[in-house]
Amino acid sequence: MRIGIDARLVDYRQAGIAQYTVQLIQGLAECGAADEFVILQSRRRRQPLAPYAGFTPRRILTPPHHTLEQITLPLEISPLRLDVLHSPDFIPPFRRNCRSVITIHDLNFVLYPHFLTKSAARYYGQIDEAVRHTDAIIAVSQATKEDIVRLLGVPERKIRVIYEAASPVFRRLEDGDLMAKVRGRFGIRRDFILFVSTIEPRKNVPTLLRAY
């Protein structure tokens, strides 16, 4: 099977979805799948994002979230002759010549629309059409699946829950000397909370600080 993965966002925003995409590609490479993977890379990237056997990079000129994306992206994808395209960033190309899978990470933009910028509201405002046009949906949690069913009216049979895994860099340290070195470097003298995320209003960081 010839599988496309839309990885354009990786070179535009190093946040959650970009990290999810990178880790997904690395995980698939480690699995040694017999399928052929076509990695759709942004025009900003000069080197292959996935330098593995069975992974072919394809440079895409259309930037992620571009206002003309639904017109230009299908034109770029069509010659690739994909069997299926995975869109990790919610919105797939609606016109295409292959099957589609999208990942929905959460529906915060539906639940809390007042946090959205004008451009984000335009992009995520396509979600109703996205869930209608895709063949299958990956939800990263049971709660997200329930939100998709409740808020978007998607049949449960169309959704598969596949949990995200932490990057290998997040692991329990057993080396006492290394832990002491890290504490000394950052001036940590007691227990702490590590917040690994972007700083945005919807992340509700003030509540985290009050809880601490």
N, C-alpha and C positions, 0 to 999 in steps of 0.2 A: 504494500500500500504506500502511496506517495502522500505524505502528510505535511502540510504547511503550518508553521507556527509564526504568528505575527509578533515579532520582537522589536518593532520600530520604537516603542516607548523607552526601551533600555537606554538609548542615547539622548533622551530628552529629559527624563526625570528619574533620578535614582531613589525612588520611594518603593512602597510596598509591591505594586503590580510589576514594576521592573524587576525587583528582586525575585518575585514569584516566577517570572518568566525565565530568568537566568537559572534559578535552581531547578526548574522543571526540565529545561534542556539538559543540564548536567545529569540529572537523575535518569532521564531517558537514555543518555549516552552510556551511563553505568549499567543500565539494564541489558544492554547489548541486543536491543530489538532488531528484528530482521527487516523492519519497515525502512523506507527511505524518507528522510526528513529534509524539508526545504525551509530554511530559516530566513524569514523576511526581515532584512536589516534596513535601518534608516540610511539615508544618503550621507549622514555624518560619519558613519563608521567605515574605516578603511581596511580593517582586518576582520577575518571571520569571527563571529561571536561564538561559534561552536566548531572549533578545529578538530572534529572527530570524524572517524570513518562513518559513512552513511549520512552525514549532515552536509548539505549543500547551501552556501549562502547565496541570497539573491538581494541585490541592492534595490530598494524601493524609493522612488522620488517623492511620493506623497507623504507629507509629515503626519504624525498621529494627531487626531482631533482637528484636522484641517476642515475648513468649511466646505471644500469641494471633494472631500474624501470619498463620499458615496458615488461620485462620478469618475474620479481618476483611479482610485484603488482597484475597482473591478477590471479596468483596462490593463493595469499592470499585472494583475494576478492571472487573468485568463490564459495567457500563453504558457503558464507554468504547468498546466494540466494536472492539477492536484486532485486527489480523491477526496480529501477532507481538509478543511482549514480550521485551525484552532485559534480563536481570538481571545487572549487572556484579559483584554481591556474592555469587556462588556459588549462593545458594539461591533458586529461583523459587517462586511460589505453585503448589502441586501441583494444586489444583482451579482451572481457568480455562477460558475459552471462546475461547482463541486459541493459536497456536503459541508455542513458548518457545525462547529461546537464552540460555545462561548463559556467563559468562566465569569460568574457573578460572585464578587467577594462580599458584598453587602448591599443594602438598599438605603444607605444613609441619605443619599441624594433625594430619595422619595420621602423618607421620614422627616428629614430636616432640610427642606429646600432653601430656607433662609440663609444657610451657610454657603450657598453656591455663588460663584462669580457668574457674570453674564455668559461667558464662553463655556463654562462648565455646565450651566443650565441648558444651553443649546445642545451640547454633546450628549449629556445623560438624558435629555428629553427624548432621545430616540429609543429609550429602553423598551417601551411597549412594542414598537415595531421590531426591535431586535429579537425579543423572545418569540415573536410570531414567525420570523424569517429563519431562525436557526433550527437545526435538526435535534440538537441535544444541548443541555445546560449542565455545567459543573457548578455546584454550590459548595463553598468551602466549609460549611458547617450545617448542622441540622436546623439551627435558628434561621440561617439565610434561606435554606430551602423553604421553610415555613413562611417566611416573608414573601418569597417569590410566588408561592401559591396564593397567599392571602391578598397581597397588594397588586399583583400583576395578573392573577387569574390563570396561571400556567398549570396544566395538568401535572400531577405528581410523577406520572410515568415518564415525563420528558426530562426529569431532573435526577441527577446522580450526585450524592454527597461524596466528595473526595477531600479529605482533610489536608491542610497544608502541614508541612514539616519544617522545623527550624533548620536553618543553615548549620552545617557542621562547626562553624565558628562559635556557636552557642553550645557550650558543654560545661559540665561540672569540673572545676579545677581541683585536683588532688595534691598538687605541688604547693606545699606550704611556703617555700621561698618565693615562688612566683606570685602567690597571692599577696604576700607581704610587699613585694615590689610594686604590684599594681596599687595597693592601698596607699603606699608611700607616694607614688607618682601623682595620685589624684587627691591626696590629703584626706582619705577616708578613714575615720576613726571609730565608726560604729556601723550597724546594719544599714543597708540602703536599698532603694528601689531603682532599678535600671529601666528607664523609659526609652525604648528604641522605636522612634517614629518621627514623622514630620510634626512640626508645631503648627497646628491649625485649630480654629475654634471648635470644630466638631470633635476633636480629640479629647476635649474636656479636661485639660491638664490641671486647671485650678482644683477640681475635685480630687484628683490624684494627690496633689500637694496637701490638701486639707486632710485626706485620709492618712498620709504619712505623719 
